[in-house]
C-alpha cells in the first residue's frame, strides 16, 4: 500500500513531538498560556520561526470587519491552537477551521493539553496565493461540519 503524503509532514511531526515533550514535562493542569510559552520555547529550540498571538483580518465582502488572534503560526506555514481544558469544547475544531479560512494557510493543529494529550489535524484547501509582504489575508467562506475529529479535511 503506498504511503500518503501529508501536507507539511516534517513540520507537523516536529510540532507534535514538541507538544508531547511539553506535555510530558509539565503534565496536566496548567493554564493555556503556560503551555503556549513552553511550546514556543520548545519549538524555537527546534529552529522553528514562531509567530505568537498573530492578529489576522476577517474580511466580509472584501472589507475588514474584525481581527482574530491566533495562538501561534509556525514557520509561516501552519496554525497552532492550544487548549488546556478538561474536555475539548465542540467548537474548538471549528475555531481552527475559521483561522485557516481567515488566512491562506492550509494546515492547522489543535493541541489539547487535557487529562490525556490529544492533537487534531485540520486541513483546508485554501487556494489564495500568498505574497511575501502579506502571507495571511484571505476572504473567509462558510465552514463545513467536521468529518472525523482526528483528521478533519475541509474543501472549498
VEXDREN-2710 file (C-alpha; in Angstrom, 1 decimal):
% VEXDREN-2710
k/r/px/py/pz
1/UNK/0.0/0.0/0.0
2/UNK/1.5/3.4/-1.0
3/UNK/2.2/5.9/1.7
4/UNK/0.0/9.0/1.7
5/UNK/2.0/12.3/1.5
6/UNK/0.8/14.6/4.3
7/UNK/0.9/18.4/4.0
8/UNK/3.9/19.8/5.7
9/UNK/4.7/16.4/7.2
10/UNK/8.1/17.2/8.6
11/UNK/6.9/20.4/10.2
12/UNK/3.8/18.6/11.6
13/UNK/5.9/15.8/13.1
14/UNK/8.2/18.3/14.7
15/UNK/5.3/20.3/16.3
16/UNK/3.6/17.1/17.5
17/UNK/6.9/16.0/19.0
18/UNK/7.3/19.3/20.8
19/UNK/3.7/19.1/22.0
20/UNK/4.4/15.7/23.7
21/UNK/7.7/16.9/25.1
22/UNK/5.9/19.8/26.8
23/UNK/3.0/17.7/27.9
24/UNK/5.2/15.0/29.5
25/UNK/7.5/17.6/31.1
26/UNK/4.8/19.8/32.6
27/UNK/1.9/17.4/32.9
28/UNK/-1.8/18.3/33.0
29/UNK/-3.4/21.1/34.9
30/UNK/-1.7/24.4/33.9
31/UNK/-3.4/27.3/32.2
32/UNK/-3.2/27.6/28.4
33/UNK/-0.6/30.5/28.4
34/UNK/1.9/28.3/30.4
35/UNK/1.7/25.6/27.7
36/UNK/1.9/28.1/24.9
37/UNK/5.0/29.7/26.4
38/UNK/6.7/26.2/26.9
39/UNK/5.7/25.1/23.4
40/UNK/7.1/28.3/22.0
41/UNK/10.4/27.7/23.8
42/UNK/10.5/24.0/22.6
43/UNK/9.7/24.9/19.0
44/UNK/12.4/27.6/18.9
45/UNK/14.9/25.1/20.3
46/UNK/14.0/23.0/17.2
47/UNK/14.8/26.0/15.0
48/UNK/11.3/27.0/14.1
49/UNK/10.1/30.5/13.5
50/UNK/7.2/31.3/15.8
51/UNK/4.6/34.0/15.5
52/UNK/2.7/34.4/18.8
53/UNK/-0.7/35.9/19.1
54/UNK/-0.8/36.8/15.4
55/UNK/-3.6/39.1/14.5
56/UNK/-5.3/38.4/11.2
57/UNK/-8.1/40.2/9.5
58/UNK/-11.6/38.7/8.9
59/UNK/-13.0/40.0/5.7
60/UNK/-16.6/40.4/4.7
61/UNK/-17.1/41.1/1.0
62/UNK/-13.6/42.4/0.8
63/UNK/-13.8/44.7/3.8
64/UNK/-12.2/44.0/7.2
65/UNK/-14.9/43.6/9.9
66/UNK/-12.8/42.1/12.7
67/UNK/-9.5/40.7/13.7
68/UNK/-8.8/37.3/15.1
69/UNK/-5.8/36.5/17.3
70/UNK/-4.2/33.1/16.6
71/UNK/-2.2/31.4/19.3
72/UNK/0.7/30.6/17.0
73/UNK/1.9/30.4/13.5
74/UNK/4.9/28.1/12.9
75/UNK/7.3/28.8/10.0
76/UNK/4.6/30.9/8.4
77/UNK/3.0/27.6/7.2
78/UNK/0.9/26.1/10.0
79/UNK/-1.6/27.5/12.5
80/UNK/-1.4/26.1/16.1
81/UNK/-4.2/26.5/18.5
82/UNK/-3.7/25.3/22.1
83/UNK/-6.4/24.2/24.6
84/UNK/-5.9/23.1/28.2
85/UNK/-9.4/22.4/29.3
86/UNK/-10.5/19.1/30.9
87/UNK/-12.8/18.4/27.9
88/UNK/-12.4/19.9/24.5
89/UNK/-15.3/22.2/23.5
90/UNK/-17.3/21.2/20.5
91/UNK/-16.3/24.4/18.7
92/UNK/-12.6/24.0/19.0
93/UNK/-12.0/22.3/15.7
94/UNK/-14.3/24.9/14.0
95/UNK/-12.2/27.6/15.5
96/UNK/-9.1/26.3/13.8
97/UNK/-11.0/25.9/10.5
98/UNK/-12.0/29.6/10.8
99/UNK/-8.4/30.6/11.4
100/UNK/-7.4/28.8/8.3
101/UNK/-10.2/30.4/6.3
102/UNK/-9.0/33.9/7.5
103/UNK/-5.5/33.1/6.2
104/UNK/-4.2/31.5/3.1
105/UNK/-2.7/28.6/5.2
106/UNK/-3.8/25.1/4.6
107/UNK/-2.9/23.2/7.8
108/UNK/-3.7/23.7/11.4
109/UNK/-3.0/21.7/14.6
110/UNK/-5.3/21.8/17.6
111/UNK/-3.2/20.7/20.6
112/UNK/-5.2/19.6/23.6
113/UNK/-3.3/19.7/26.9
114/UNK/-6.1/17.9/28.7
115/UNK/-6.0/14.9/31.1
116/UNK/-4.8/12.9/28.1
117/UNK/-2.7/14.6/25.4
118/UNK/-4.5/14.8/22.0
119/UNK/-3.9/16.6/18.8
120/UNK/-6.1/17.1/15.7
121/UNK/-5.0/18.0/12.2
122/UNK/-7.3/20.4/10.4
123/UNK/-6.8/20.7/6.6
124/UNK/-8.2/23.4/4.3
125/UNK/-7.8/23.6/0.6
126/UNK/-7.0/27.3/0.6
127/UNK/-6.1/28.4/-2.9
128/UNK/-5.4/32.0/-2.3
129/UNK/-1.8/32.9/-3.2
130/UNK/0.4/34.4/-0.5
131/UNK/2.6/37.3/-1.1
132/UNK/5.9/37.9/0.7
133/UNK/4.7/41.1/2.3
134/UNK/1.3/39.7/3.4
135/UNK/1.1/35.9/3.7
136/UNK/-2.1/35.7/5.6
137/UNK/-5.2/37.6/4.2
138/UNK/-8.0/35.7/2.7
139/UNK/-11.7/36.1/2.2
140/UNK/-13.5/33.7/4.5
141/UNK/-16.0/31.2/3.4
142/UNK/-18.8/29.4/5.3
143/UNK/-17.3/26.4/7.2
144/UNK/-18.4/22.8/6.7
145/UNK/-19.1/20.4/9.5
146/UNK/-16.1/18.2/10.6
147/UNK/-16.0/14.7/9.4
148/UNK/-13.5/12.8/11.6
149/UNK/-12.2/14.8/14.6
150/UNK/-8.8/13.2/14.3
151/UNK/-8.1/14.4/10.8
152/UNK/-10.5/17.0/9.6
153/UNK/-10.5/18.0/6.0
154/UNK/-12.5/20.9/4.6
155/UNK/-12.7/21.5/0.9
156/UNK/-13.5/24.8/-0.6
END
